Amino acid sequence: MNVDAARVTQLVADLLPELVEIRRDIHAHPELGRLEQRTTHLVADRLRAAGLSPRLLPGTGLVCDLGPSTVQTGRRRVALRADVDALPVQETTGLPYASTVHGVAHACGHDVHTAAVLGAGLVLAELHAAGDLPDGVRLIFQPAEEVQPGGALDVIAAGGLDGVGRIFAVHCDPKVDVGRIGSRIGPITSASDEVTVVVTGPGGHTSRPHLTGDVVYALGQVITQVPAVLGRRLDPRSGVNLTWGAVQAGQAHNAIPATGSVRGTLRCLDVRAWERASEVFHQAVEQVVAPYGVEVEVRHQRGVPPVENDERAVAVLEAAARDVLGEDAVLLTEQSLGGEDFAWYLTKVPGAMARLGTRTPGGRTYDIHQGDLVVDEQAIACGAALLARAVLRVGGTPVA
């Protein structure tokens, strides 16, 4: 079976008005991680209307198989993944379909991811009905990507990767023009962990710091020295980055408080360095505060590993992009220090994630995780066509 790329793009174009409407509905009604009941049922209802049988996951999210079975083909399914959760961010776009939920918004483009995977699935279902889909497909609409260590682990635990041989995804990139994708072999994101250091002491008066443990001074040393220690204890090529985001200690100018804390993120571009980073971080904190007569508690919430794109899967995505978006559609993207729980799937099966351009050519460059994020909705069509074409190009891996 040989499906022409133009047929895929036309099928997507026919669906686009509906996909935009669905995306706007999801955008206006964002839901935080593991609370995505409305979004889950909206997607499930549309899949059922197409004659498919989605399986709701425990809690929220769903998976949906379509196309021939592994028994028919002798090959594992190709999975397409979307994340459905929103962020605790106040939207400021003023769009007619802006978030109606105070303090919650789709500021990372997950509504676009959801519409794109839904669109790809509907196109592939139509091709299957015509006898033109050679391999089975699994659509994964995953909850809680923004909640470390990520809803991908929930999907895997529920059997969401059983029978899957390869997996693909897209992630919105407002620095790339719509109609183009960013691609990269190997790590494309970073490991991302949450770290907290709590320092305690007896407290005291600022006129007598020598008679107490100076919590604030000790915290200051942690803030400035621990990142430097990591830079000397771990391979600098691994891209280790410790950045603090919140500090709390004391209320009065002339009192040394009894407790204080600092919170931040520990990011790493390399899996091997990530595996060592926790031990080195703990040691560094304890050694830095040792001279100051305080006690310290170190909390390290392991997050996600880097997304490591498989070379052959990247080749499939790039070829698919050239088929449906044009010969100049593929850009080499840089490795990001951002975290993405799609990485967990890639520890089980090969696959790849592409950066999906969402910027209107000549328009403003936005940033994700900001309340003013606006995407060019043509990106929905680009993502749906790219993912559907990738399925047609890949061919499933043999069933073991």
MOSUL-V377167 format. One record per residue. N is the residue number from 1. RES is the residue in one letter. SS is DSSP state (@ for helix, = for strand, . for the rest). PSI is psi in radians with two decimals (999 if undefined). Layout:
# MOSUL-V377167
n=N res=RES ss=SS psi=PSI
n=N res=RES ss=SS psi=PSI
This chain:
# MOSUL-V377167
n=1 res=M ss=. psi=2.21
n=2 res=N ss=. psi=1.82
n=3 res=V ss=. psi=2.16
n=4 res=D ss=. psi=2.44
n=5 res=A ss=@ psi=-0.61
n=6 res=A ss=@ psi=-0.54
n=7 res=R ss=@ psi=-0.70
n=8 res=V ss=@ psi=-0.84
n=9 res=T ss=@ psi=-0.60
n=10 res=Q ss=@ psi=-0.71
n=11 res=L ss=@ psi=-0.69
n=12 res=V ss=@ psi=-0.76
n=13 res=A ss=@ psi=-0.67
n=14 res=D ss=@ psi=-0.59
n=15 res=L ss=@ psi=-0.31
n=16 res=L ss=@ psi=-0.79
n=17 res=P ss=@ psi=-0.72
n=18 res=E ss=@ psi=-0.71
n=19 res=L ss=@ psi=-0.67
n=20 res=V ss=@ psi=-0.74
n=21 res=E ss=@ psi=-0.75
n=22 res=I ss=@ psi=-0.77
n=23 res=R ss=@ psi=-0.75
n=24 res=R ss=@ psi=-0.61
n=25 res=D ss=@ psi=-0.85
n=26 res=I ss=@ psi=-0.72
n=27 res=H ss=@ psi=-0.69
n=28 res=A ss=@ psi=-0.30
n=29 res=H ss=. psi=1.10
n=30 res=P ss=. psi=2.63
n=31 res=E ss=. psi=2.40
n=32 res=L ss=. psi=2.92
n=33 res=G ss=. psi=2.32
n=34 res=R ss=. psi=0.20
n=35 res=L ss=. psi=0.25
n=36 res=E ss=. psi=0.91
n=37 res=Q ss=@ psi=-0.85
n=38 res=R ss=@ psi=-0.78
n=39 res=T ss=@ psi=-0.76
n=40 res=T ss=@ psi=-0.83
n=41 res=H ss=@ psi=-0.56
n=42 res=L ss=@ psi=-0.83
n=43 res=V ss=@ psi=-0.78
n=44 res=A ss=@ psi=-0.73
n=45 res=D ss=@ psi=-0.70
n=46 res=R ss=@ psi=-0.64
n=47 res=L ss=@ psi=-0.71
n=48 res=R ss=@ psi=-0.65
n=49 res=A ss=@ psi=-0.43
n=50 res=A ss=. psi=0.11
n=51 res=G ss=. psi=0.24
n=52 res=L ss=. psi=2.96
n=53 res=S ss=. psi=1.40
n=54 res=P ss=. psi=2.59
n=55 res=R ss== psi=2.02
n=56 res=L ss== psi=2.39
n=57 res=L ss=. psi=2.78
n=58 res=P ss=. psi=2.23
n=59 res=G ss=. psi=-1.70
n=60 res=T ss=. psi=2.96
n=61 res=G ss=. psi=2.93
n=62 res=L ss== psi=2.83
n=63 res=V ss== psi=2.70
n=64 res=C ss== psi=2.11
n=65 res=D ss== psi=2.52
n=66 res=L ss== psi=2.87
n=67 res=G ss=. psi=-3.05
n=68 res=P ss=. psi=2.67
n=69 res=S ss=. psi=2.91
n=70 res=T ss=@ psi=-0.48
n=71 res=V ss=@ psi=-0.70
n=72 res=Q ss=@ psi=-0.68
n=73 res=T ss=@ psi=-0.40
n=74 res=G ss=. psi=0.21
n=75 res=R ss== psi=2.65
n=76 res=R ss=. psi=2.82
n=77 res=R ss== psi=2.75
n=78 res=V ss== psi=2.20
n=79 res=A ss== psi=2.52
n=80 res=L ss== psi=2.25
n=81 res=R ss== psi=2.36
n=82 res=A ss== psi=2.59
n=83 res=D ss== psi=2.47
n=84 res=V ss=. psi=-0.06
n=85 res=D ss=. psi=2.80
n=86 res=A ss=. psi=-3.06
n=87 res=L ss== psi=2.69
n=88 res=P ss=. psi=1.19
n=89 res=V ss=. psi=2.46
n=90 res=Q ss=. psi=2.15
n=91 res=E ss=. psi=2.44
n=92 res=T ss=. psi=0.30
n=93 res=T ss=. psi=-0.55
n=94 res=G ss=. psi=0.21
n=95 res=L ss=. psi=2.69
n=96 res=P ss=. psi=-0.46
n=97 res=Y ss=. psi=0.49
n=98 res=A ss=. psi=2.83
n=99 res=S ss=. psi=2.35
n=100 res=T ss=. psi=0.07
n=101 res=V ss=. psi=2.03
n=102 res=H ss=. psi=2.26
n=103 res=G ss=. psi=0.14
n=104 res=V ss=. psi=2.36
n=105 res=A ss== psi=2.70
n=106 res=H ss=. psi=1.27
n=107 res=A ss=. psi=0.13
n=108 res=C ss=. psi=0.01
n=109 res=G ss=. psi=0.26
n=110 res=H ss=@ psi=-0.46
n=111 res=D ss=@ psi=-0.63
n=112 res=V ss=@ psi=-0.76
n=113 res=H ss=@ psi=-0.78
n=114 res=T ss=@ psi=-0.79
n=115 res=A ss=@ psi=-0.64
n=116 res=A ss=@ psi=-0.80
n=117 res=V ss=@ psi=-0.69
n=118 res=L ss=@ psi=-0.79
n=119 res=G ss=@ psi=-0.77
n=120 res=A ss=@ psi=-0.75
n=121 res=G ss=@ psi=-0.74
n=122 res=L ss=@ psi=-0.66
n=123 res=V ss=@ psi=-0.80
n=124 res=L ss=@ psi=-0.61
n=125 res=A ss=@ psi=-0.69
n=126 res=E ss=@ psi=-0.70
n=127 res=L ss=@ psi=-0.68
n=128 res=H ss=@ psi=-0.73
n=129 res=A ss=@ psi=-0.50
n=130 res=A ss=. psi=0.03
n=131 res=G ss=. psi=0.40
n=132 res=D ss=. psi=0.40
n=133 res=L ss=. psi=1.91
n=134 res=P ss=. psi=-0.43
n=135 res=D ss=. psi=2.70
n=136 res=G ss=. psi=2.66
n=137 res=V ss== psi=2.55
n=138 res=R ss== psi=2.16
n=139 res=L ss== psi=2.27
n=140 res=I ss== psi=2.05
n=141 res=F ss== psi=1.74
n=142 res=Q ss== psi=2.37
n=143 res=P ss=. psi=2.88
n=144 res=A ss=. psi=0.70
n=145 res=E ss=. psi=-0.53
n=146 res=E ss=. psi=0.01
n=147 res=V ss=. psi=1.91
n=148 res=Q ss=. psi=2.51
n=149 res=P ss=. psi=0.23
n=150 res=G ss=. psi=2.51
n=151 res=G ss=. psi=-0.24
n=152 res=A ss=@ psi=-0.62
n=153 res=L ss=@ psi=-0.60
n=154 res=D ss=@ psi=-0.75
n=155 res=V ss=@ psi=-0.80
n=156 res=I ss=@ psi=-0.76
n=157 res=A ss=@ psi=-0.52
n=158 res=A ss=. psi=0.14
n=159 res=G ss=. psi=0.30
n=160 res=G ss=. psi=-0.34
n=161 res=L ss=. psi=0.00
n=162 res=D ss=. psi=2.23
n=163 res=G ss=. psi=0.11
n=164 res=V ss== psi=2.37
n=165 res=G ss== psi=-0.32
n=166 res=R ss== psi=2.65
n=167 res=I ss== psi=2.49
n=168 res=F ss== psi=2.70
n=169 res=A ss== psi=2.87
n=170 res=V ss== psi=2.73
n=171 res=H ss== psi=2.27
n=172 res=C ss== psi=2.40
n=173 res=D ss== psi=1.78
n=174 res=P ss== psi=0.03
n=175 res=K ss== psi=-0.10
n=176 res=V ss== psi=2.39
n=177 res=D ss== psi=2.53
n=178 res=V ss=. psi=2.45
n=179 res=G ss=. psi=-0.04
n=180 res=R ss=. psi=2.76
n=181 res=I ss== psi=2.68
n=182 res=G ss== psi=2.35
n=183 res=S ss== psi=2.69
n=184 res=R ss=. psi=2.36
n=185 res=I ss=. psi=2.45
n=186 res=G ss== psi=-2.73
n=187 res=P ss== psi=2.25
n=188 res=I ss=. psi=-0.29
n=189 res=T ss=. psi=-3.06
n=190 res=S ss=. psi=2.75
n=191 res=A ss== psi=2.53
n=192 res=S ss== psi=2.02
n=193 res=D ss== psi=2.64
n=194 res=E ss== psi=2.27
n=195 res=V ss== psi=2.53
n=196 res=T ss== psi=2.36
n=197 res=V ss== psi=2.15
n=198 res=V ss== psi=2.16
n=199 res=V ss== psi=2.32
n=200 res=T ss== psi=2.67
n=201 res=G ss=. psi=-3.09
n=202 res=P ss=. psi=-0.28
n=203 res=G ss=. psi=2.95
n=204 res=G ss== psi=-2.99
n=205 res=H ss== psi=2.51
n=206 res=T ss=@ psi=-0.25
n=207 res=S ss=@ psi=-0.19
n=208 res=R ss=@ psi=0.95
n=209 res=P ss=@ psi=-0.39
n=210 res=H ss=@ psi=-0.20
n=211 res=L ss=@ psi=0.10
n=212 res=T ss=. psi=3.09
n=213 res=G ss=. psi=2.10
n=214 res=D ss=. psi=1.66
n=215 res=V ss=@ psi=-0.79
n=216 res=V ss=@ psi=-0.75
n=217 res=Y ss=@ psi=-0.74
n=218 res=A ss=@ psi=-0.73
n=219 res=L ss=@ psi=-0.70
n=220 res=G ss=@ psi=-0.67
n=221 res=Q ss=@ psi=-0.68
n=222 res=V ss=@ psi=-0.79
n=223 res=I ss=@ psi=-0.73
n=224 res=T ss=@ psi=-0.58
n=225 res=Q ss=@ psi=-0.62
n=226 res=V ss=@ psi=-0.76
n=227 res=P ss=@ psi=-0.64
n=228 res=A ss=@ psi=-0.68
n=229 res=V ss=@ psi=-0.77
n=230 res=L ss=@ psi=-0.65
n=231 res=G ss=@ psi=-0.31
n=232 res=R ss=@ psi=-0.28
n=233 res=R ss=@ psi=-0.32
n=234 res=L ss=. psi=2.61
n=235 res=D ss=. psi=2.11
n=236 res=P ss=@ psi=-0.37
n=237 res=R ss=@ psi=-0.22
n=238 res=S ss=@ psi=-0.12
n=239 res=G ss=. psi=0.67
n=240 res=V ss=. psi=2.33
n=241 res=N ss== psi=2.05
n=242 res=L ss== psi=2.04
n=243 res=T ss== psi=2.25
n=244 res=W ss== psi=2.48
n=245 res=G ss== psi=-0.27
n=246 res=A ss== psi=2.34
n=247 res=V ss== psi=2.32
n=248 res=Q ss== psi=2.24
n=249 res=A ss== psi=2.14
n=250 res=G ss=. psi=2.96
n=251 res=Q ss=. psi=-0.32
n=252 res=A ss=. psi=2.59
n=253 res=H ss=. psi=-0.35
n=254 res=N ss=. psi=0.37
n=255 res=A ss== psi=2.27
n=256 res=I ss== psi=2.06
n=257 res=P ss=. psi=2.85
n=258 res=A ss=. psi=-0.24
n=259 res=T ss== psi=2.73
n=260 res=G ss== psi=2.82
n=261 res=S ss== psi=2.77
n=262 res=V ss== psi=2.42
n=263 res=R ss== psi=2.57
n=264 res=G ss== psi=-2.93
n=265 res=T ss== psi=2.43
n=266 res=L ss== psi=2.03
n=267 res=R ss== psi=2.65
n=268 res=C ss== psi=2.36
n=269 res=L ss=. psi=-0.25
n=270 res=D ss=. psi=2.30
n=271 res=V ss=@ psi=-0.74
n=272 res=R ss=@ psi=-0.75
n=273 res=A ss=@ psi=-0.62
n=274 res=W ss=@ psi=-0.68
n=275 res=E ss=@ psi=-0.47
n=276 res=R ss=@ psi=-0.36
n=277 res=A ss=@ psi=-0.63
n=278 res=S ss=@ psi=-0.83
n=279 res=E ss=@ psi=-0.79
n=280 res=V ss=@ psi=-0.69
n=281 res=F ss=@ psi=-0.83
n=282 res=H ss=@ psi=-0.83
n=283 res=Q ss=@ psi=-0.76
n=284 res=A ss=@ psi=-0.78
n=285 res=V ss=@ psi=-0.83
n=286 res=E ss=@ psi=-0.68
n=287 res=Q ss=@ psi=-0.61
n=288 res=V ss=@ psi=-0.68
n=289 res=V ss=@ psi=-0.17
n=290 res=A ss=@ psi=-0.68
n=291 res=P ss=@ psi=-0.12
n=292 res=Y ss=@ psi=0.17
n=293 res=G ss=. psi=0.61
n=294 res=V ss=. psi=2.87
n=295 res=E ss== psi=2.62
n=296 res=V ss== psi=2.47
n=297 res=E ss== psi=2.24
n=298 res=V ss== psi=2.17
n=299 res=R ss== psi=2.18
n=300 res=H ss== psi=1.83
n=301 res=Q ss== psi=1.80
n=302 res=R ss== psi=2.28
n=303 res=G ss== psi=-1.90
n=304 res=V ss== psi=2.61
n=305 res=P ss=. psi=3.01
n=306 res=P ss=. psi=2.60
n=307 res=V ss=. psi=2.00
n=308 res=E ss== psi=1.79
n=309 res=N ss== psi=2.28
n=310 res=D ss=. psi=2.40
n=311 res=E ss=@ psi=-0.81
n=312 res=R ss=@ psi=-0.61
n=313 res=A ss=@ psi=-0.67
n=314 res=V ss=@ psi=-0.73
n=315 res=A ss=@ psi=-0.67
n=316 res=V ss=@ psi=-0.83
n=317 res=L ss=@ psi=-0.75
n=318 res=E ss=@ psi=-0.73
n=319 res=A ss=@ psi=-0.71
n=320 res=A ss=@ psi=-0.71
n=321 res=A ss=@ psi=-0.72
n=322 res=R ss=@ psi=-0.58
n=323 res=D ss=@ psi=-0.82
n=324 res=V ss=@ psi=-0.30
n=325 res=L ss=@ psi=-0.31
n=326 res=G ss=. psi=2.80
n=327 res=E ss=. psi=-0.50
n=328 res=D ss=. psi=0.41
n=329 res=A ss=. psi=-0.28
n=330 res=V ss== psi=2.22
n=331 res=L ss== psi=2.60
n=332 res=L ss== psi=2.12
n=333 res=T ss=. psi=2.67
n=334 res=E ss=. psi=2.80
n=335 res=Q ss=. psi=2.30
n=336 res=S ss=. psi=2.62
n=337 res=L ss=. psi=0.01
n=338 res=G ss=. psi=2.70
n=339 res=G ss=. psi=2.65
n=340 res=E ss=. psi=2.15
n=341 res=D ss=. psi=0.01
n=342 res=F ss=@ psi=-0.42
n=343 res=A ss=@ psi=-0.61
n=344 res=W ss=@ psi=-0.66
n=345 res=Y ss=@ psi=-0.67
n=346 res=L ss=@ psi=-0.16
n=347 res=T ss=. psi=-0.17
n=348 res=K ss=. psi=-0.71
n=349 res=V ss=. psi=2.68
n=350 res=P ss== psi=2.69
n=351 res=G ss== psi=-2.95
n=352 res=A ss== psi=2.64
n=353 res=M ss== psi=2.42
n=354 res=A ss== psi=2.60
n=355 res=R ss== psi=2.18
n=356 res=L ss== psi=2.04
n=357 res=G ss== psi=2.31
n=358 res=T ss== psi=0.06
n=359 res=R ss== psi=2.29
n=360 res=T ss=. psi=2.20
n=361 res=P ss=. psi=2.21
n=362 res=G ss=. psi=-0.05
n=363 res=G ss=. psi=-3.02
n=364 res=R ss=. psi=2.54
n=365 res=T ss=. psi=2.09
n=366 res=Y ss=. psi=-3.11
n=367 res=D ss=. psi=2.59
n=368 res=I ss=. psi=2.83
n=369 res=H ss=. psi=0.39
n=370 res=Q ss=. psi=2.52
n=371 res=G ss=. psi=-0.24
n=372 res=D ss=. psi=0.17
n=373 res=L ss=. psi=2.24
n=374 res=V ss=. psi=2.31
n=375 res=V ss=. psi=2.60
n=376 res=D ss=. psi=2.07
n=377 res=E ss=. psi=-0.13
n=378 res=Q ss=@ psi=-0.33
n=379 res=A ss=@ psi=-0.47
n=380 res=I ss=@ psi=-0.81
n=381 res=A ss=@ psi=-0.73
n=382 res=C ss=@ psi=-0.79
n=383 res=G ss=@ psi=-0.74
n=384 res=A ss=@ psi=-0.78
n=385 res=A ss=@ psi=-0.72
n=386 res=L ss=@ psi=-0.86
n=387 res=L ss=@ psi=-0.71
n=388 res=A ss=@ psi=-0.76
n=389 res=R ss=@ psi=-0.63
n=390 res=A ss=@ psi=-0.73
n=391 res=V ss=@ psi=-0.75
n=392 res=L ss=@ psi=-0.46
n=393 res=R ss=@ psi=-0.49
n=394 res=V ss=@ psi=-0.81
n=395 res=G ss=. psi=2.22
n=396 res=G ss=. psi=2.73
n=397 res=T ss=. psi=2.64
n=398 res=P ss== psi=2.58
n=399 res=V ss=. psi=2.29
n=400 res=A ss=. psi=999
